[in-house]
């Protein structure tokens, strides 16, 4: 993982926040669809894709220790 002493959150945290927003958006999808139409669907897809991207981007490339 990244150095925890840094001041900004890791990509993993940012990805989880974006995926949480995408999940929360699904609870209010019908009112959003009525207000902004198909843009709501595209907004949800962008949030989900960006969340997955940030989570995958934070993958540690150094080899881990021995398995437990």
C-alpha positions in Angstrom: 0.0 0.0 0.0 1.0 3.6 -0.2 2.9 5.5 2.5 0.4 6.3 5.2 2.3 9.4 6.3 1.1 11.2 3.1 -1.6 13.8 3.4 -3.8 12.6 0.6 -6.0 9.4 0.6 -4.8 6.4 -1.3 -6.4 5.4 -4.6 -8.1 2.5 -2.9 -10.0 4.9 -0.6 -10.9 7.1 -3.5 -12.2 4.1 -5.4 -14.3 2.9 -2.5 -15.8 6.4 -2.1 -16.7 6.5 -5.8 -18.2 3.0 -5.7 -20.2 4.0 -2.6 -21.6 7.0 -4.4 -22.6 4.8 -7.3 -24.3 2.4 -4.9 -26.1 5.3 -3.1 -27.1 6.7 -6.5 -29.0 3.4 -7.2 -31.4 4.1 -4.3 -32.4 7.4 -5.9 -32.3 6.3 -9.5 -36.0 6.7 -10.3 -36.2 10.3 -9.3 -32.8 11.0 -11.0 -34.1 9.3 -14.2 -37.2 11.5 -14.1 -35.2 14.7 -13.7 -32.2 14.2 -16.0 -33.1 11.1 -18.0 -30.4 9.0 -19.6 -27.7 11.3 -18.2 -28.3 9.6 -14.9 -27.4 6.2 -16.4 -24.2 7.6 -17.9 -23.3 9.3 -14.6 -23.8 6.0 -12.7 -21.6 4.2 -15.3 -18.8 6.8 -15.0 -18.9 6.6 -11.2 -18.7 2.8 -11.1 -16.0 2.7 -13.8 -13.9 5.3 -12.0 -14.2 3.6 -8.7 -13.0 0.3 -10.1 -10.2 2.0 -11.9 -8.9 3.6 -8.8 -9.1 0.4 -6.8 -7.2 -1.5 -9.5 -4.7 1.3 -9.9 -3.7 1.0 -6.2 -2.6 -2.6 -6.6 0.8 -3.2 -4.9 3.3 -4.5 -7.4 5.9 -5.6 -4.9 5.8 -9.3 -4.0 4.2 -10.1 -0.7 5.5 -12.1 2.1 5.0 -15.8 2.6 1.4 -17.0 2.7 -0.1 -17.6 6.1 
